[in-house]
């Protein structure tokens, strides 16, 4: 039984759009003080840096088999044997976007951060089920009321 989780195209497109919005914002701010050509160059460089950092840097393939978790990120490949590592996960949702993070922890408590944002929340939940990290534990948010003094 081997399962493969790859980056989702909609997550890649979403991050491209976020990069474009950021670049347009920087362009209009820079145009106040700089020439139009300089603003275009700065906005283009920021867009390329954002794409390289956020999309290309996180383009990921995760493979789960009977004995290990394999994370391929570009040419880099990391292996986490289930006998040597345990895992924990974290999801944070805000403004309709969900950040998915997996942590591989070795016997010395050294933690490796695995950014799973580009595989999407649906695949991330399936990955957690494959790693047997799904439980009935829920975090209850407490609503506090601030009293006037």
C-alpha positions as CSV (number, residue, x, y, z in Angstrom):
1,X,0.0,0.0,0.0
2,X,1.6,3.2,-1.2
3,X,-0.1,6.5,-1.3
4,X,1.1,9.6,-3.1
5,X,0.2,13.1,-2.3
6,X,1.1,15.9,-4.8
7,X,0.8,19.6,-4.9
8,X,-2.7,20.6,-6.1
9,X,-3.0,22.9,-9.1
10,X,-5.6,25.1,-7.5
11,X,-3.2,25.8,-4.6
12,X,-0.5,26.7,-7.0
13,X,-2.8,29.1,-8.9
14,X,-4.0,30.6,-5.6
15,X,-0.4,31.3,-4.7
16,X,0.4,32.8,-8.1
17,X,-2.6,35.1,-7.7
18,X,-1.5,36.1,-4.2
19,X,2.0,36.9,-5.6
20,X,0.4,39.0,-8.4
21,X,-1.7,41.0,-5.9
22,X,1.3,41.6,-3.7
23,X,3.3,42.8,-6.8
24,X,0.6,45.2,-7.9
25,X,0.3,46.6,-4.4
26,X,4.1,47.1,-4.3
27,X,4.0,48.6,-7.8
28,X,1.5,51.3,-6.8
29,X,3.3,52.1,-3.5
30,X,6.7,52.3,-5.2
31,X,5.2,54.5,-8.0
32,X,4.6,57.2,-5.5
33,X,8.3,57.8,-5.0
34,X,10.0,56.1,-8.0
35,X,9.6,56.2,-11.7
36,X,7.2,53.9,-13.5
37,X,10.0,51.7,-15.0
38,X,11.8,51.3,-11.6
39,X,8.4,50.4,-10.0
40,X,7.8,47.8,-12.7
41,X,11.2,46.3,-12.2
42,X,10.8,46.2,-8.4
43,X,7.3,44.7,-8.6
44,X,8.5,42.1,-11.1
45,X,11.4,41.1,-8.9
46,X,9.2,40.8,-5.9
47,X,6.8,38.6,-7.9
48,X,9.6,36.3,-9.1
49,X,11.0,36.1,-5.5
50,X,7.5,35.3,-4.1
51,X,7.0,32.6,-6.7
52,X,10.4,31.1,-6.1
53,X,10.0,31.2,-2.3
54,X,6.3,30.2,-1.9
55,X,5.4,28.1,-4.9
56,X,8.7,26.6,-6.2
57,X,10.1,26.2,-2.7
58,X,7.1,24.3,-1.5
59,X,6.3,22.2,-4.6
60,X,6.1,18.9,-2.8
61,X,5.4,15.2,-3.3
62,X,4.7,13.0,-0.2
63,X,4.7,9.2,-0.4
64,X,3.5,7.0,2.4
65,X,4.2,3.3,2.4
66,X,4.1,0.6,5.1
67,X,7.4,1.5,6.7
68,X,8.2,5.2,5.9
69,X,7.1,8.6,4.9
70,X,9.0,10.1,1.9
71,X,9.0,13.8,1.2
72,X,10.3,15.0,-2.2
73,X,10.9,18.7,-2.6
74,X,12.5,19.3,-6.0
75,X,15.6,17.1,-6.1
76,X,15.8,16.8,-2.3
77,X,14.3,13.6,-0.8
78,X,13.9,13.1,2.9
79,X,12.9,9.7,4.4
80,X,11.2,9.3,7.8
81,X,11.0,5.7,8.9
82,X,8.0,5.0,11.2
83,X,10.3,3.1,13.6
84,X,12.5,6.2,14.1
85,X,10.1,9.1,13.9
86,X,6.7,10.1,15.3
87,X,4.6,12.8,13.8
88,X,2.3,15.6,14.8
89,X,0.2,18.0,12.7
90,X,-1.1,21.5,12.8
91,X,-3.7,23.2,10.7
92,X,-4.5,26.9,11.0
93,X,-7.4,28.5,9.1
94,X,-7.8,32.2,8.5
95,X,-9.6,34.2,5.9
96,X,-10.7,31.0,4.0
97,X,-7.2,29.7,3.6
98,X,-5.8,26.8,5.6
99,X,-2.1,26.4,6.6
100,X,-1.2,22.7,6.8
101,X,2.0,21.7,8.6
102,X,3.4,18.2,9.5
103,X,6.2,17.7,12.0
104,X,8.5,14.7,12.0
105,X,10.1,14.2,15.4
106,X,13.0,11.8,16.0
107,X,14.0,10.0,19.2
108,X,16.1,12.9,20.3
109,X,13.1,15.3,19.9
110,X,14.6,17.0,16.9
111,X,11.7,18.3,14.9
112,X,11.6,18.7,11.1
113,X,8.9,21.0,9.7
114,X,7.1,19.8,6.5
115,X,5.0,22.5,4.8
116,X,2.0,20.7,3.3
117,X,0.1,23.8,2.2
118,X,0.3,23.0,-1.5
119,X,-1.3,19.6,-1.2
120,X,-4.5,21.1,0.2
121,X,-6.5,20.4,3.2
122,X,-8.4,17.4,1.7
123,X,-5.2,15.5,0.9
124,X,-3.7,16.6,4.2
125,X,-6.5,15.0,6.1
126,X,-6.0,11.8,4.1
127,X,-2.3,11.9,4.9
128,X,-3.1,12.3,8.6
129,X,-5.4,9.3,8.4
130,X,-2.6,7.3,6.8
131,X,-0.2,8.3,9.5
132,X,-2.9,7.5,12.1
133,X,-2.9,11.0,13.5
134,X,-6.6,11.4,13.4
135,X,-8.2,11.4,16.8
136,X,-11.3,12.6,18.4
137,X,-9.5,15.4,20.1
138,X,-11.0,18.8,19.3
139,X,-9.9,22.2,20.4
140,X,-12.7,24.1,22.0
141,X,-12.6,27.8,21.4
142,X,-13.7,29.8,24.5
143,X,-15.6,33.0,23.9
144,X,-14.6,35.6,26.5
145,X,-16.6,38.6,27.5
146,X,-14.7,41.7,28.5
147,X,-16.4,43.5,31.3
148,X,-16.2,47.3,31.7
149,X,-14.5,48.4,34.8
